[in-house]
């Protein structure tokens, strides 16, 4: 976006978590991503006067008011959620400045992650009003767009701006991987079938589903690799022992960004069994590295990225028997995996940063008259 001749992008960060070292409660450790997140574009950090918690006052960045009011922006694209004070500072400053205000959600369902079901009717009543405040409501997946349409938003007020990663970077990094050396470090031979789980070891990611399905399949000369940290690690290790497959399972712990291309490239199949994953950009990453992906139907990317390549690689969330069947068929037919590998990379050509930028420009042109071609 920063390089596009039609755009002058100014980025304001409410906090720099990830770009700077900080404690991540879900990983249970201090995290700082080891790839450059702040290079190549104009940005500023706006001091957070809030509590840095997950509540309304966790992000309270009053400096946004001055930035927006004095910036003469055609549009403000807000990625901070509406449950934060900084969202509403940005909204009201945009309204007073006659700037278009774009925001959205990545949700594909009204069911909340915490399973507090009283929130569903509240969202059904409140969200139609909320998203009509947007000059354009942003949907990063077709599942999100369907949800917004179901709430009564008109199609012309919804912009599908896809969740993407840096496709060129992932493909380039994958091409440099010594696949056999990485697998050897795990104790896998060239003909070992390696299944990968790459996510936080949290209950809603359902890693135990994959562990149990893998145990059911009992494919000879196979290995299950868990990349990630989280509260379920001890339970997974204990369950692997009970199932008699501990020697076939590897726990790599936290894997930073620069190491992920090797992880995907060295694996034969990745599985994302989540009961809630609004999208799941690990799917983008794995497919760009030529790693076939199986996912539950609760993963947003299953609809946009996996099903167009092979719908049989999508299963009903929680159905361990169905997952076991997919694993058995996939691991016994290497030719199918090879076909998916090539088709996955082809699919990613139409889900790229270029598509993100062009979709963003279309959304801006529909809301900011000065950006519309004459």
Kinemage of the C-alpha trace (Angstrom):
@kinemage 1
@onewidth
@group {chain A} dominant
@subgroup {mainchain}
@vectorlist {calphas} color= white
{ca unk a 1} P 0.000 0.000 0.000
{ca unk a 2} L 2.843 2.370 0.834
{ca unk a 3} L 4.301 1.887 -2.651
{ca unk a 4} L 1.046 2.404 -4.545
{ca unk a 5} L 1.050 5.726 -6.445
{ca unk a 6} L -2.602 6.400 -5.637
{ca unk a 7} L -2.213 6.030 -1.876
{ca unk a 8} L -0.491 8.080 0.816
{ca unk a 9} L -0.726 5.838 3.860
{ca unk a 10} L -0.084 7.063 7.398
{ca unk a 11} L -0.222 4.366 10.068
{ca unk a 12} L -0.919 5.050 13.746
{ca unk a 13} L -0.298 2.207 16.193
{ca unk a 14} L -2.185 2.066 19.470
{ca unk a 15} L 0.518 -0.272 20.808
{ca unk a 16} L 3.507 -2.156 19.417
{ca unk a 17} L 2.883 -5.617 20.823
{ca unk a 18} L 4.776 -8.133 18.708
{ca unk a 19} L 6.980 -5.541 17.059
{ca unk a 20} L 8.446 -4.942 20.513
{ca unk a 21} L 9.069 -7.613 23.117
{ca unk a 22} L 6.142 -8.186 25.454
{ca unk a 23} L 4.403 -10.899 27.415
{ca unk a 24} L 1.821 -12.863 25.455
{ca unk a 25} L -0.550 -14.550 27.950
{ca unk a 26} L -1.707 -17.161 25.432
{ca unk a 27} L 1.821 -18.245 24.539
{ca unk a 28} L 2.759 -17.896 28.211
{ca unk a 29} L 6.049 -16.171 27.403
{ca unk a 30} L 7.650 -12.980 26.132
{ca unk a 31} L 7.231 -12.645 22.366
{ca unk a 32} L 8.872 -10.468 19.766
{ca unk a 33} L 8.456 -11.419 16.121
{ca unk a 34} L 11.792 -11.804 14.363
{ca unk a 35} L 10.794 -10.281 11.016
{ca unk a 36} L 10.667 -6.513 10.295
{ca unk a 37} L 7.153 -5.248 10.980
{ca unk a 38} L 7.834 -1.512 10.924
{ca unk a 39} L 9.930 -1.088 7.778
{ca unk a 40} L 8.978 0.454 4.447
{ca unk a 41} L 6.096 2.732 5.424
{ca unk a 42} L 5.300 5.838 7.475
{ca unk a 43} L 4.086 5.097 11.001
{ca unk a 44} L 3.876 6.537 14.476
{ca unk a 45} L 3.150 5.087 17.889
{ca unk a 46} L 0.336 6.881 19.706
{ca unk a 47} L 0.830 6.743 23.501
{ca unk a 48} L -1.658 4.448 25.196
{ca unk a 49} L -3.089 6.077 28.316
{ca unk a 50} L -5.184 3.000 29.043
{ca unk a 51} L -4.580 -0.121 31.088
{ca unk a 52} L -3.247 -2.265 28.193
{ca unk a 53} L -5.791 -4.897 29.247
{ca unk a 54} L -8.412 -6.557 27.041
{ca unk a 55} L -11.219 -4.280 28.250
{ca unk a 56} L -12.692 -1.019 26.943
{ca unk a 57} L -10.018 1.123 28.580
{ca unk a 58} L -7.217 -1.225 27.593
{ca unk a 59} L -6.605 0.908 24.506
{ca unk a 60} L -7.196 4.579 25.244
{ca unk a 61} L -5.100 6.630 22.818
{ca unk a 62} L -6.367 10.224 23.019
{ca unk a 63} L -3.611 11.363 20.646
{ca unk a 64} L -5.615 9.832 17.791
{ca unk a 65} L -8.042 12.751 18.041
{ca unk a 66} L -5.425 15.340 17.051
{ca unk a 67} L -3.896 13.130 14.355
{ca unk a 68} L -7.242 12.602 12.619
{ca unk a 69} L -8.602 16.118 13.114
{ca unk a 70} L -5.457 17.748 11.720
{ca unk a 71} L -4.578 15.129 9.123
{ca unk a 72} L -7.031 16.077 6.360
{ca unk a 73} L -7.459 12.376 5.552
{ca unk a 74} L -9.791 11.174 2.842
{ca unk a 75} L -10.436 8.069 4.894
{ca unk a 76} L -9.601 6.456 8.213
{ca unk a 77} L -9.274 2.670 8.143
{ca unk a 78} L -9.664 1.487 11.734
{ca unk a 79} L -8.349 -1.935 12.751
{ca unk a 80} L -9.043 -1.414 16.456
{ca unk a 81} L -12.180 -3.205 17.661
{ca unk a 82} L -15.310 -1.377 18.723
{ca unk a 83} L -14.960 -2.635 22.293
{ca unk a 84} L -11.965 -0.284 22.725
{ca unk a 85} L -12.096 3.394 23.637
{ca unk a 86} L -9.659 4.232 20.821
{ca unk a 87} L -12.159 2.995 18.226
{ca unk a 88} L -14.713 5.576 19.310
{ca unk a 89} L -12.113 8.354 19.503
{ca unk a 90} L -11.242 7.560 15.885
{ca unk a 91} L -14.869 7.356 14.803
{ca unk a 92} L -15.979 10.696 16.225
{ca unk a 93} L -12.803 12.448 15.058
{ca unk a 94} L -13.443 11.111 11.539
{ca unk a 95} L -17.034 12.290 11.557
{ca unk a 96} L -16.044 15.813 12.583
{ca unk a 97} L -13.304 15.821 9.927
{ca unk a 98} L -15.581 14.590 7.105
{ca unk a 99} L -13.280 11.611 6.591
{ca unk a 100} L -14.699 8.299 5.453
{ca unk a 101} L -14.509 5.749 8.274
{ca unk a 102} L -13.894 2.110 7.354
{ca unk a 103} L -13.899 -0.737 9.823
{ca unk a 104} L -15.127 -4.284 10.033
{ca unk a 105} L -14.881 -7.645 11.732
{ca unk a 106} L -13.289 -10.984 10.987
{ca unk a 107} L -16.095 -12.931 12.660
{ca unk a 108} L -17.952 -15.530 10.633
{ca unk a 109} L -20.523 -16.337 13.328
{ca unk a 110} L -22.360 -14.568 16.150
{ca unk a 111} L -21.270 -17.290 18.580
{ca unk a 112} L -18.589 -15.793 20.850
{ca unk a 113} L -15.281 -17.501 21.543
{ca unk a 114} L -16.008 -17.598 25.280
{ca unk a 115} L -19.301 -19.421 24.605
{ca unk a 116} L -21.329 -16.925 26.616
{ca unk a 117} L -24.416 -17.430 24.529
{ca unk a 118} L -26.257 -14.394 25.876
{ca unk a 119} L -23.974 -12.364 23.602
{ca unk a 120} L -25.569 -13.789 20.445
{ca unk a 121} L -28.921 -11.947 20.700
{ca unk a 122} L -27.109 -8.798 21.844
{ca unk a 123} L -24.895 -8.904 18.756
{ca unk a 124} L -27.857 -9.622 16.503
{ca unk a 125} L -29.546 -6.463 17.761
{ca unk a 126} L -26.468 -4.231 18.012
{ca unk a 127} L -24.292 -5.198 15.055
{ca unk a 128} L -26.677 -4.050 12.279
{ca unk a 129} L -26.645 -0.594 13.878
{ca unk a 130} L -22.885 -0.712 14.523
{ca unk a 131} L -21.755 -1.692 11.030
{ca unk a 132} L -24.036 0.861 9.406
{ca unk a 133} L -21.773 3.447 11.018
{ca unk a 134} L -19.041 2.349 8.616
{ca unk a 135} L -18.618 4.121 5.295
{ca unk a 136} L -17.651 0.639 4.163
{ca unk a 137} L -17.857 -2.448 6.381
{ca unk a 138} L -14.707 -4.486 5.851
{ca unk a 139} L -14.955 -8.269 5.497
{ca unk a 140} L -11.633 -10.176 5.230
{ca unk a 141} L -13.300 -13.411 4.111
{ca unk a 142} L -16.405 -14.584 2.287
{ca unk a 143} L -17.675 -16.044 5.572
{ca unk a 144} L -17.580 -12.619 7.195
{ca unk a 145} L -19.315 -11.057 4.212
{ca unk a 146} L -22.091 -13.647 4.460
{ca unk a 147} L -22.519 -12.845 8.142
{ca unk a 148} L -22.794 -9.109 7.477
{ca unk a 149} L -25.304 -9.711 4.697
{ca unk a 150} L -27.360 -11.862 7.077
{ca unk a 151} L -27.514 -8.887 9.450
{ca unk a 152} L -29.164 -6.794 6.760
{ca unk a 153} L -26.215 -4.759 5.504
{ca unk a 154} L -26.551 -3.995 1.796
{ca unk a 155} L -23.990 -5.626 -0.471
{ca unk a 156} L -22.693 -2.285 -1.747
{ca unk a 157} L -21.753 -1.263 1.814
{ca unk a 158} L -19.539 -4.332 2.345
{ca unk a 159} L -15.992 -4.561 1.011
{ca unk a 160} L -14.317 -7.974 0.802
{ca unk a 161} L -10.665 -7.162 1.482
{ca unk a 162} L -8.925 -10.525 1.851
{ca unk a 163} L -6.740 -11.621 4.745
{ca unk a 164} L -3.333 -11.981 3.138
{ca unk a 165} L 0.337 -12.512 3.922
{ca unk a 166} L 3.430 -11.546 1.920
{ca unk a 167} L 3.115 -14.266 -0.717
{ca unk a 168} L 6.459 -13.532 -2.368
{ca unk a 169} L 8.330 -13.732 0.942
{ca unk a 170} L 6.831 -17.075 1.918
{ca unk a 171} L 7.486 -18.657 -1.475
{ca unk a 172} L 11.055 -17.350 -1.564
{ca unk a 173} L 11.816 -18.577 1.948
{ca unk a 174} L 10.287 -21.977 1.199
{ca unk a 175} L 12.447 -22.390 -1.902
{ca unk a 176} L 15.590 -22.106 0.267
{ca unk a 177} L 14.595 -24.815 2.774
{ca unk a 178} L 16.584 -28.030 2.995
{ca unk a 179} L 13.536 -30.226 3.508
{ca unk a 180} L 15.418 -33.427 4.304
{ca unk a 181} L 17.682 -31.707 6.838
{ca unk a 182} L 14.710 -30.224 8.717
{ca unk a 183} L 12.932 -33.567 8.772
{ca unk a 184} L 16.087 -35.332 9.924
{ca unk a 185} L 16.275 -32.955 12.893
{ca unk a 186} L 12.843 -34.231 13.903
{ca unk a 187} L 13.899 -37.836 13.428
{ca unk a 188} L 11.864 -38.232 10.238
{ca unk a 189} L 13.197 -40.049 7.199
{ca unk a 190} L 12.444 -38.899 3.616
{ca unk a 191} L 9.523 -41.337 3.394
{ca unk a 192} L 8.017 -40.562 6.832
{ca unk a 193} L 4.516 -39.035 6.673
{ca unk a 194} L 4.717 -35.830 8.734
{ca unk a 195} L 1.514 -34.168 9.966
{ca unk a 196} L 1.812 -30.640 11.391
{ca unk a 197} L -0.207 -28.629 13.905
{ca unk a 198} L 0.901 -24.980 13.996
{ca unk a 199} L -1.036 -22.802 16.455
{ca unk a 200} L -1.297 -21.870 20.089
{ca unk a 201} L -2.056 -24.902 22.236
{ca unk a 202} L -5.393 -23.487 23.366
{ca unk a 203} L -8.700 -25.345 23.879
{ca unk a 204} L -10.456 -23.603 20.957
{ca unk a 205} L -7.701 -24.725 18.575
{ca unk a 206} L -8.678 -28.332 19.482
{ca unk a 207} L -5.202 -29.919 19.200
{ca unk a 208} L -6.463 -32.955 21.122
{ca unk a 209} L -8.815 -33.723 18.210
{ca unk a 210} L -5.835 -34.058 15.903
{ca unk a 211} L -3.843 -36.118 18.397
{ca unk a 212} L -6.713 -38.602 18.814
{ca unk a 213} L -7.444 -38.771 15.083
{ca unk a 214} L -3.755 -39.418 14.386
{ca unk a 215} L -3.771 -42.236 16.939
{ca unk a 216} L -6.852 -43.782 15.293
{ca unk a 217} L -5.236 -43.782 11.866
{ca unk a 218} L -2.069 -45.601 12.972
{ca unk a 219} L -0.332 -45.052 9.621
{ca unk a 220} L 3.051 -46.832 9.635
{ca unk a 221} L 6.128 -44.593 9.571
{ca unk a 222} L 4.224 -41.415 10.424
{ca unk a 223} L 4.884 -38.499 12.758
{ca unk a 224} L 2.809 -35.732 14.329
{ca unk a 225} L 4.547 -32.401 14.990
{ca unk a 226} L 3.124 -29.728 17.314
{ca unk a 227} L 4.542 -26.222 16.847
{ca unk a 228} L 3.288 -23.819 19.480
{ca unk a 229} L 2.980 -23.150 23.191
{ca unk a 230} L -0.032 -22.898 25.450
{ca unk a 231} L -1.891 -24.336 28.436
{ca unk a 232} L -2.728 -27.665 26.734
{ca unk a 233} L 0.871 -28.754 26.219
{ca unk a 234} L 1.057 -30.957 29.317
{ca unk a 235} L -2.347 -32.499 28.560
{ca unk a 236} L -1.259 -33.284 24.991
{ca unk a 237} L 1.943 -34.936 26.184
{ca unk a 238} L 0.041 -37.015 28.740
{ca unk a 239} L -2.601 -38.027 26.180
{ca unk a 240} L 0.059 -39.043 23.663
{ca unk a 241} L 1.492 -41.346 26.301
{ca unk a 242} L -1.921 -42.862 27.090
{ca unk a 243} L -2.584 -43.464 23.400
{ca unk a 244} L 0.780 -45.168 22.981
{ca unk a 245} L 2.046 -42.760 20.328
{ca unk a 246} L 4.401 -40.552 22.342
{ca unk a 247} L 7.426 -41.660 20.303
{ca unk a 248} L 5.653 -40.545 17.114
{ca unk a 249} L 4.894 -37.040 18.413
{ca unk a 250} L 7.235 -34.036 18.509
{ca unk a 251} L 6.621 -30.874 20.561
{ca unk a 252} L 8.694 -28.026 19.127
{ca unk a 253} L 7.432 -25.253 21.410
{ca unk a 254} L 7.145 -21.664 20.197
{ca unk a 255} L 8.400 -21.204 16.626
{ca unk a 256} L 9.130 -17.648 15.498
{ca unk a 257} L 8.145 -16.237 12.124
{ca unk a 258} L 11.446 -16.674 10.308
{ca unk a 259} L 11.464 -20.392 11.161
{ca unk a 260} L 7.951 -21.143 9.934
{ca unk a 261} L 8.731 -21.591 6.205
{ca unk a 262} L 11.011 -24.519 7.066
{ca unk a 263} L 8.288 -26.004 9.252
{ca unk a 264} L 5.650 -25.938 6.503
{ca unk a 265} L 7.997 -26.987 3.709
{ca unk a 266} L 9.226 -30.011 5.649
{ca unk a 267} L 5.702 -31.250 6.490
{ca unk a 268} L 3.461 -33.400 4.301
{ca unk a 269} L 0.164 -32.128 5.686
{ca unk a 270} L -0.992 -29.449 8.115
{ca unk a 271} L -4.206 -29.722 10.138
{ca unk a 272} L -6.087 -26.833 11.769
{ca unk a 273} L -8.974 -28.346 13.781
{ca unk a 274} L -10.126 -25.100 15.461
{ca unk a 275} L -13.650 -24.561 16.709
{ca unk a 276} L -13.054 -20.823 16.248
{ca unk a 277} L -10.634 -19.326 13.759
{ca unk a 278} L -12.042 -16.258 12.066
{ca unk a 279} L -9.643 -16.893 9.215
{ca unk a 280} L -6.351 -18.566 10.080
{ca unk a 281} L -3.467 -17.064 8.094
{ca unk a 282} L -1.367 -20.136 8.890
{ca unk a 283} L -3.381 -21.667 6.042
{ca unk a 284} L -2.088 -18.969 3.656
{ca unk a 285} L 1.454 -19.527 4.883
{ca unk a 286} L 1.384 -23.313 4.615
{ca unk a 287} L -0.187 -23.350 1.155
{ca unk a 288} L 2.408 -20.877 -0.139
{ca unk a 289} L 5.080 -23.280 1.105
{ca unk a 290} L 3.448 -26.159 -0.761
{ca unk a 291} L 2.019 -27.826 2.346
{ca unk a 292} L -1.508 -29.245 1.890
{ca unk a 293} L -3.957 -28.176 4.616
{ca unk a 294} L -6.892 -29.915 6.278
{ca unk a 295} L -9.174 -27.719 8.398
{ca unk a 296} L -12.469 -27.818 10.239
{ca unk a 297} L -15.444 -25.965 8.821
{ca unk a 298} L -15.083 -23.438 11.665
{ca unk a 299} L -11.883 -22.099 10.122
{ca unk a 300} L -12.612 -19.111 7.877
{ca unk a 301} L -9.860 -19.991 5.412
{ca unk a 302} L -11.407 -23.408 4.802
{ca unk a 303} L -14.101 -21.747 2.707
{ca unk a 304} L -11.900 -19.344 0.755
{ca unk a 305} L -8.620 -21.219 0.363
{ca unk a 306} L -8.974 -24.948 1.055
{ca unk a 307} L -12.378 -25.874 -0.393
{ca unk a 308} L -11.629 -24.326 -3.820
{ca unk a 309} L -8.619 -26.647 -4.041
{ca unk a 310} L -10.100 -29.800 -2.480
{ca unk a 311} L -13.395 -29.663 -0.537
{ca unk a 312} L -12.736 -33.134 0.889
{ca unk a 313} L -10.029 -31.549 3.055
{ca unk a 314} L -12.697 -29.692 5.064
{ca unk a 315} L -14.573 -31.571 7.801
{ca unk a 316} L -17.167 -30.821 10.466
{ca unk a 317} L -15.526 -29.358 13.554
{ca unk a 318} L -15.208 -31.886 16.384
{ca unk a 319} L -15.781 -34.937 14.181
{ca unk a 320} L -12.631 -36.867 15.055
{ca unk a 321} L -13.688 -39.901 13.017
{ca unk a 322} L -14.073 -37.740 9.897
{ca unk a 323} L -10.677 -36.182 10.498
{ca unk a 324} L -9.132 -39.637 10.923
{ca unk a 325} L -10.629 -40.721 7.606
{ca unk a 326} L -9.126 -37.701 5.828
{ca unk a 327} L -5.726 -38.371 7.395
{ca unk a 328} L -5.826 -42.044 6.432
{ca unk a 329} L -6.716 -41.303 2.814
{ca unk a 330} L -4.288 -38.402 2.433
{ca unk a 331} L -1.293 -40.131 3.986
{ca unk a 332} L -1.854 -43.302 1.974
{ca unk a 333} L -2.029 -41.398 -1.341
{ca unk a 334} L 1.044 -39.232 -1.837
{ca unk a 335} L -0.078 -38.416 -5.385
{ca unk a 336} L -3.147 -36.617 -4.007
{ca unk a 337} L -0.956 -34.552 -1.714
{ca unk a 338} L 1.324 -33.684 -4.629
{ca unk a 339} L -1.670 -32.436 -6.656
{ca unk a 340} L -2.879 -30.346 -3.721
{ca unk a 341} L 0.599 -28.861 -3.307
{ca unk a 342} L 0.600 -27.402 -6.814
{ca unk a 343} L -3.058 -26.412 -6.764
{ca unk a 344} L -2.612 -24.656 -3.419
{ca unk a 345} L 0.088 -22.402 -4.794
{ca unk a 346} L -2.114 -21.611 -7.802
{ca unk a 347} L -4.998 -20.673 -5.504
{ca unk a 348} L -2.788 -18.279 -3.572
{ca unk a 349} L -2.054 -16.299 -6.734
{ca unk a 350} L -5.577 -14.882 -6.465
{ca unk a 351} L -5.388 -14.241 -2.694
{ca unk a 352} L -2.401 -11.942 -2.509
{ca unk a 353} L -1.230 -8.528 -1.289
{ca unk a 354} L -2.017 -7.149 -4.747
{ca unk a 355} L -5.629 -8.312 -4.315
{ca unk a 356} L -5.697 -6.719 -0.861
{ca unk a 357} L -4.485 -3.369 -2.175
{ca unk a 358} L -6.849 -3.306 -5.155
{ca unk a 359} L -9.820 -4.220 -2.937
{ca unk a 360} L -8.843 -1.498 -0.478
{ca unk a 361} L -8.656 1.096 -3.255
{ca unk a 362} L -12.098 0.089 -4.532
{ca unk a 363} L -13.512 0.487 -1.020
{ca unk a 364} L -11.887 3.895 -0.627
{ca unk a 365} L -13.094 5.060 -4.036
{ca unk a 366} L -16.672 4.240 -3.072
{ca unk a 367} L -16.447 6.406 0.046
{ca unk a 368} L -13.916 9.171 -0.637
{ca unk a 369} L -14.854 11.221 -3.744
{ca unk a 370} L -11.359 12.641 -4.208
{ca unk a 371} L -10.030 9.126 -4.812
{ca unk a 372} L -12.545 8.271 -7.502
{ca unk a 373} L -11.076 8.300 -11.040
{ca unk a 374} L -12.477 11.140 -13.192
